[in-house]
Amino acid sequence: MDAQKKQVDDWYRTTFRAQAELNALQELSRLVGGAGRRRGE
């Protein structure tokens, strides 16, 4: 599992080279995940 997570992290780093883009993607993922949990209530 850790190896798979590292592969994903490496892919994100090479795909989204600009740190601002990476931060925005992570924030979007967090917001979408939170919205999905709230929708289930």
Secondary structure in CASP SS format (residue, H / E / C, confidence):
PFRMAT SS
TARGET T0000
AUTHOR 0000-0000-0000
METHOD secondary structure of the structure
MODEL  1
M C 1.00
D H 1.00
A H 1.00
Q H 1.00
K H 1.00
K H 1.00
Q H 1.00
V H 1.00
D H 1.00
D H 1.00
W H 1.00
Y H 1.00
R H 1.00
T H 1.00
T H 1.00
F C 1.00
R C 1.00
A C 1.00
Q H 1.00
A H 1.00
E H 1.00
L H 1.00
N H 1.00
A H 1.00
L H 1.00
Q H 1.00
E H 1.00
L H 1.00
S H 1.00
R H 1.00
L H 1.00
V H 1.00
G H 1.00
G H 1.00
A H 1.00
G H 1.00
R H 1.00
R H 1.00
R H 1.00
G C 1.00
E C 1.00
END
